[in-house]
């Protein structure tokens, strides 16, 4: 474990209350977890290096106790509410995120702090965080349990001694969501969706016992779909969770905390991008709020304004991380922005290929036939440039779209409501929008209402 930075330590919460609880180590560990969670919530930007180190060491003590139980082969006899278990995993990832950003920020750091960080590369190391999450998943046998549940078998037959305990089962389950979040922060969207392969998002699951967990899952899955160019799936994922948030807001005034409010705003920004690139019908309540929040920006995106895409991405994306400790001899004031800039560059490279597509689509919907020359002039493009954009339209209108299976699964289908083919110098346009089946619409809405938790 890292040594303390300060020469003389200040009184800790453990010293303050140890005598009141007869020095119960488990109670003190859980109490300190709450204490440091409160500190991070109140002053994360001004935490001392000692406070970050002590919180890290406390998490090491907690997870060592849960996973190894003092080298005992038996699971620990501990019962905590699901909400608390989620908060432990969620806060663990958040504190790692906070420290990773702190490492690459030069502002307000003394030479002593920089030297301490150089000497302690294992402090909040990404490999240790990954090891904790994978250890909890392995102990709980949660993937095996979820696979058995999907097959219609009894999950407890595959749970083992640890997985039958609610503590391990839920920590393992929440660790899957922790991995989803962590891989997104590191920019590995394929792996982020892969860890979700046994969690069925189209059915009510364990995640619905904690609203903040449910919002977190759908946010990071939706963002992964957006970055992978699966805009149809991104729209559906963001719409589903926004529908849930709006419904919970209406029924429970205290439902929306700060984290959920922030995720709600981010989700609307991501939905605005995805639905501009892949227009489709969504829930009327979500559509109304989307227009109220982002209507003007969506109109600008449809005209090809790249700056708006960049602005919405900036507000909607998570805080990307550098996975390894930086080279402190080459650290600059701008180093903390490098992960974000890399992801922004990837996103905007994709958007540059799509800027003209909403405009082309709007013209295609107005005509049945039209010359390439005339439509190119409408779009302020040369004929050669316009032909390139038509090829891009064809390519991007066939997306990998989820129909069943895991979050990564899908089939390639046309996702646009207007298509065309070329005949010499003429464009022949066909409206491929399928007439709406109202019976299926109402059945789907009933299933959505039944699968949405009412806690």
N, C-alpha and C positions, 0 to 999 in steps of 0.2 A: 504494500500500500504506500502511496505517496507520503512523504514527510510533511509536517506542518510548515507553512510559510512563515508564520509569526514566531518571534522568539519567545514571547510569553502569551499563553492562550487566555482568552476571556472565558468567563463562566458559560457553560453550555446548558441547553435545556435539560440534558441528562443530570447534570450536577444540581440543578434547581429542584428537581422533583424526585431524584433517586431515593431519598430517604422516605418519601411518602408512599412509595410502592415497594419497599423492601428490596430495592435494587433488582427488580424483575427485568431481566435482559430483553425479553420479547416485548413487554409493555414499553420499555424505553426505546427500543428500535422503532416500534410503530408510532410512538409519540414523536420521535425525531423526524420520521417520514412526514407526518402532518406539519411539523414545525418548519421544515425546510421547504415544503410545498407552499406554505404561507409566505415564506420569505421570497421565493421565486415569483409568486403572484404579486407581491407588493413592490419589489425593487429588483427585478431581474437584471436591469441594466447596471446597477451599482453594487452588486454582490461582490464581496471580497473573495480572494483566492482561497482563503481558509474555509469560507462558507461553502464554496463549490466543492472543495476537497472533502469536507466533512459529510456533506450530503451524499457524495459519491460513495464514500466508505460505508455510510449507513445503508445504502442500497445493497452494497456488496454483502454486508452482514445479514440483511433481510433475505436476500435470494440464496445465500449459502445455507442459511437455516432452513428455508423451505425446500430447497433441492436436495441438500445432503443430510439435514437433521442430525448434525454432530456425528456424521459417519454411521448413523443408524440405518438399517435396511427398511425401517418402517416409515410411512408418511407421518408428517406432523399432525397433531390433533388441534387444528385451528379452524375457526369458522369466522368468516368476515362477509359482510354484505357484498353482493355483486357490484354495486356502485363503487364501493371502496376498492375492490379488486381492479375494476376498470381504471379508477383514478391512479392506482399505484403504477400500472403499466403505462398509462397515458402520460403521467408526470415523469416517469423514468425516461421515456423518449423525448419529452419536452426539455428536460434538464440536459440530456445529451446534446440536443439541438442547440440549446442556449450556450453550452460550453464550446461546441464546435465553432459557433459564430464568434465567441469571445476569443478563441485562439488566434483567429486571423484578423483581429481588430487591434490596431496599434493605439488608438485613442485612449488617453488616460492610463497608460500602462507604464509602470516604473521599470527600470532595468532589473530590479530584483524579481518582479513578476515574470518578465520575459525569460530570465534565467531559470526560474522555477518551472515554467512550462517546457523549456528545453530539456530539463533533467527528468521530467515526468511524462513521457509520451504515452504511458498507459492510463493516465488520468482521463476518464470518459473516452476511452479508445473504442472505435467502432467495432473492432473484433470482439471486445469484451461484451458490448451491448448485444451484438448478434448472438454470442454464445449464451447469454442469459436467456434470450427469447427462445432459441432453439432448445435449450435444456428444459425449459418449462413445457414446450410443445412435446418433446420426447417423453418426459416423465408422465405427462397426462394422457399420452396415447390419443390425443384429441383428433388427429387426422384419421386414425383407424376407427375411432368412434363415429366420426361424421360420415365416413365411407359406409360403415355398417348401417347407419341411419338411412342413408340414401337407398341402400339395397333392401330396406324394410326389415332389417334384423335388429336385435337388441344391442344397443351400443355398449352396455355394461359387460357383455361377453368378450369385448375387445379392450376394455378399459384398464385391466390390471389392478394391482393394489392401490396405485396412486390415482388413476383416472376415475375411480368410483367416488373419490372424495370431491365434494363440490369446490373446495379450495383449489385443487390442482386442475380439475376440469375447466373451471372458468378462467384461471390464470393462463392455461394453455390456449384456450380459445381466444382470449384477449391478446395473447402474444402473437397470434396469427395476424390480427389487425395491426399490432405494433410493427410487425415485419412489413405489412402492406405500406404503412406510413413511412417507415424508414427507407425502403427501397425507392419510394417516390421522391423523398428528400435527396436521395443520392442519384436520381435520374435514371434508374433502371426500371422502366415501366413494365416491361415484359415479366420480369421476376416479381414485381409487385402484384400483378394479376395472377401469376402462377401460384403464389402462396395462398390465394383465395379459392383454389380449385375445389375444395370440399365444402365451401360455404355457399349455399344457394340463395342468391339475392332476390330471386323471384318468389320466395316463400318466407313466411315468418320464421325467424331463427332465434338463437340465443342472444344475438346482438340486440334484439328488440327489448330485452329486459333493462337496458340502459340507453336512454335516448341519445346521449352524447356519443356513445359508441356507434349507434346506427348512423348518425350524421357523419361521423368520421369515415366510416366504411364507404358510404356512397360518394362522399367528396373525393376521396383519393382514387376510387375506382373510376369515377367520372373524369377526373383530371388525367388519369392514365389513358383512358380511351381517347381523350382529346389529343394528347401528345402522340398517340399511335395512329392518328388519322381516322379513327373510327367514330366519325361525328354523329352518326345515327344513334349509336350506343351511348355516346356522351350525352346527347339530348335526353334520351330516355332515362338514364341514370340520374342526371341532375333534376329532371322534372319529377321523378318519383320521390326523391328525398325532399324537394321543395314543397311538394304537395303534402307530405307528412308534416313538415315543419309548420306550414300554414294551418293545417288542421289542428295540430297540437296547440298552436298559438290561440286559436279560437276557443279551445276547450279548457286550457290551463294557462292562466295568466302568468304563472311563475315558471312555466316550462323553459322559456328562452333565457338562458344565461348569456354571459359575455361571449363565451367560446362559440355557442350555437348561433348567436347573432352575427358574429364575424363570419362564420362558415356560410351562413345564409347569404350575406352580401357577396362573398366570393363565388358561391354557386350561381347566383344570378349573372355575374360577370362571365363565368365560363359558359353558361347556357346561352348568353347573348352571342358569344363567338360561334358556338357549335351550331346554333339554329340559323345563323346567318349563312354559314357554309352549307348547311343541310336543312333547308326549310321543311317543316312538317307540322302537323296539327298536334298541339299539346293541351293539357288540362286548362280549362278556361280561367280558373282562379290563378294559376301560375302565369298564364299568358298575360292577364291583366296587370299583375304586379311587375312582370318583366318589361312590359311596355312603359309602365310608369317610371321604372328605374333606369332603363337602358334604351328606351324607344328612339330617342334622338341619335344616340351613338350607333344603334343598329342601322338607322337610315344612312348614316355616314359610311359605315362599313360596306353596305350594299353598293355604294358608289365607288368603293375601292380605296377608302382612306386608311392607309397602313398605320398611321399614327394612333388611330382608335383601337385597332387590334392590339398594338403594343401596350396602350394604356390599360385596356381591360385585362390583358394577360398579367400585367404588373400587379394589379389589384387582386386578381383571382388566383394566382399561383401560390404554392407554399414557399417557405423559406429554404431554398436549396442549400445543401451543405457540401463542404469539401471533406471527403471521407478520411483523409490522412492528415497528420500534423504537418503544418507548413514548414518551409525552410525559413527560419527566423532571420537568417542573414540577408534574405532577399525580400522580406515582408515589406509591403508598402501600405499606404492608407487605402488603396483601392483593392487590396487582396480579398477583402471580405465580399466583394461584389462579383468575383470571378465565376463562382458556380451559377449565380443568377444570370449573368451575361451569357454564359455558354448555353443555358437552356433557352434564353430569349432568342439567341442567334438561331438555334435549331427550329424554334417555333416560327420565327419570322421568315426563315428560308422557305418553310412550307407555305406560309401565308402569301409570300410573293408570287407563288405559283397559282394562288387561288383568288387574288384580289379582283380580277375581272370577271370571275365566274358568276357571282350574284347579278352583275349588270347584264351579262350575256343571257342568263336565265330569264331576267325580266323582259328582254326583247323577244326571246323565243316564245314566251307565253302569249305575245300579242299577234303572232303571224302563223300561218300554216305553211307558206313557202316564202322564200326571200333570197335574194342574191347575196353571195359572200361579200362582194364588194360593198353593197349598201349597208349590210350589218356591221362590217368592219369600220365603215365611216361613222356609224352611230356610236361605236365604242372608242373612237379616236385611235384606231390602230391601223397599221398597214395590213394589206391582205395576207402577207406572209406571217406577220405576228398574230393575226386573228386565227389563222389555221392552226398555229401552235396552241392557242388558247382553246380551240375547239377539241383538239386532241386531249388536252388537260381535262376539259369538262367530261369527256367520255371516260377517261381513266379514273377520275375522282368520283364519278357518279356510281361506280361499282365498288362498294365497300364491303369489307368483312363485317358482318352483322350478326349479333348473337340471336340465336333462335332457341337453343336448348344446350344443356351441358354446363361446363365451367365458364368462368368469366373470360377465359382466353379463347374459347370455342366460338365458331361462327361460320357462316357460309357467305360467299360473295353474291350479292344481289344488287340490282339497280336501286338507288336510294333517291332518285329525283322524280318529280312529277311531270317533267317534260323532256322528251328525247328527240333526236333528229338523225337524219342520214344525209350524206352528200351525193348529189348527182351532177357531175361536171361542176359548174359554177353556181349551182343552186343548193340551198339548204331546205330540206323537206322536214317539217316539224310535226311531231305527234304528241298530243297530250296523253300521257300514259297513266294519269291518275285514275285509280280504281274507284268505282262508285262505292260509297260508304255503306257498309252493312250495319244497320242500326241495332239489329239483334245482337251481333257480336260485340258491338260497342257497349251495350248495356251489361252484357255478361262479363266483359272485361272490367267494367267499372265496379260491378258487384264483387268480383274477386279482389280488386284493389282495396276496396273498403274492408273486406273480411281479413285481408293480410296485414292491414295497418294496425299496429298496437293501439289500444285505447287506455293504456296505463296512465 
